[in-house]
Amino acid sequence: MTKYKVVMHYPDGEDDEYDETFDSYEEAEDHGRYLSSCYDLGGEILNMSNPGDYPYDENDEGASYEVIEG
């Protein structure tokens, strides 16, 4: 049975492959969307707490994800 993993791609050029595996491509894709939204929300919250140290532009590309077989 094929398992799937999520690889996150961050704007600073870093990539992060998660160890968690999923039974279907759709489950992995849902998790990738969730992680992307968490990244965006975290940036927004950090900006609200200290905008000088954590600039936030909602038009920036943010994090993206890729689903791979794992």
C-alpha positions, 0 to 999 in steps of 0.5 A: 500500500502506498503511503504519502508524506508532506514536504513544506517549502518555506519562503526563506528557501528551507524545506521540511519533510514531515515523518507522518505518513498518510494512507491517501493522497487526499489526507496528505494534501489536507494536512499540507493545507493545514500546515500552510494555514498554520504558518500564515496564522502564526506570522499574523499573530507574531506581527500583532504581538511585535510588528517591528520584529515580525513584519507581515504582508498578507500578499507574500507567498507564504509557505507551500507544500508538496505531497510525495510518496513515502 
